[in-house]
């Protein structure tokens, strides 16, 4: 395909890093739910375990959002400083 040598994987697939990360997380959640549902446990134990996993996942997402927010602030500050310094 002449002229398409420099296409990125994002251009070819339509998925960026964020989309791929979300697909990975979604797949992990589905696999976890399936494993919990087919495990040999009583209904109460299974519901309790699902609640624990959901709480853990919620905490991980909260941390990821906080880290992304802090990274965006740092990037904005670095960009502003570079512009002030004339780089």
PEQUIWO-V246800 format. One record per pair of residues at least 4 apart in sequence whose C-alpha atoms are under 8 Angstrom apart, sorted by the first residue. I is the first residue (numbers start at 0). GAP is how many residues later the second one is. If there is no record, write none. Layout:
i	gap
I	GAP
I	GAP
This chain:
i	gap
0	4
6	4
6	5
7	4
8	4
8	5
8	6
9	4
9	5
9	6
9	7
10	4
14	4
14	5
15	4
16	4
17	4
18	4
19	4
20	4
21	4
22	4
23	4
24	4
25	4
26	4
27	4
28	4
29	4
30	4
31	4
32	4
32	17
33	4
34	4
35	10
35	13
35	14
36	9
38	7
40	4
40	5
41	4
42	4
43	4
44	4
45	4
46	4
47	4
48	4
49	4
50	4
51	4
52	4
53	4
54	4
55	4
56	4
57	4
58	4
59	4
60	4
61	4
62	4
63	4
64	4
65	4
66	4
67	4
68	4
69	4
70	4
71	4
72	4
73	4
74	4
75	4
76	4
77	4
78	4
79	4
80	4
81	4
81	5
82	4
